[in-house]
């Protein structure tokens, strides 16, 4: 079955590549952050008839790890213009394609590439308690086999050494990959304000929507309304909201470590207020 599925995917990619010029490009991207509810938002939005997800899979990862493949490869992942036009005619509003690749926010070159290749694109970013995010990311990478250090605290101790020189490498060698930058950045990925400040001058503040994922899961309808307003998409009823890709957190973070992590993230969390129009939920 695996071989059959792989053959179907290969055929679909080949067909998409052949017809890429007749396909839409994304109007918006869910760019992160990792382990902050991006899959749940992606699937909720996919239930709206005017929001068109990629043909094959959720995250195309073009602007971070596949940029060398070129725009025709990227465009091949999205629906045909003809289908989008039919939907626009039926519902009286423009259909918009999108994808979700949560490494985009953290990759040092992704923002520049997005701004250059998708002028006018909008970005949606979800943020969550960075201590919880770090714990969840460690459990996630451990389960996928990308992390070999089973102790969360030890993995944190290794992070600076693992990521040393990573950003410089990725900038100097544009098509390079760095395993630890993608899979072991437990603290660095939780410094959301730094990443948002990097993309703001490239994309524009008015084209970036930042959502508190705790509030999204507590009141999904409110967050959904904000997203539709941000995108200029008509409201056609609420989707079924479900939580996807959740992993149980470690039983407890030792109090001393937990306080040290909160102290570490505090200045970055404080800078999120202007993006969220108020305090992050976890600071209250």
Buried (B, 14 or more C-beta within 10 A) or exposed (E): EEEEEEEEEEEBBEEBBEEBEEBBBBBBBBBBBBBBBBBBBBBBBBBBEBBBBBBBEBBBBBBBBBBEBEEEBBBBBBBBBEBBEEBBEEBEBBBBBBBBBBBBBBBBBBBBBBBEBBEEBBBBBBBBBBBBBBBBBBBBBBEEEEBEBEEBBEBBEBBEEBBEEBBEBBEEEEEEEBEBBBBBBBBBBBBBBEBBEBBBEBBEEEBBBBBBBBBBBEEBEEBBEBBBEBBEBEEEEEBEBEEEEBBEBBEEBEEEBEEBBBEBBEEBBEBBEEBBEEEBBBBE
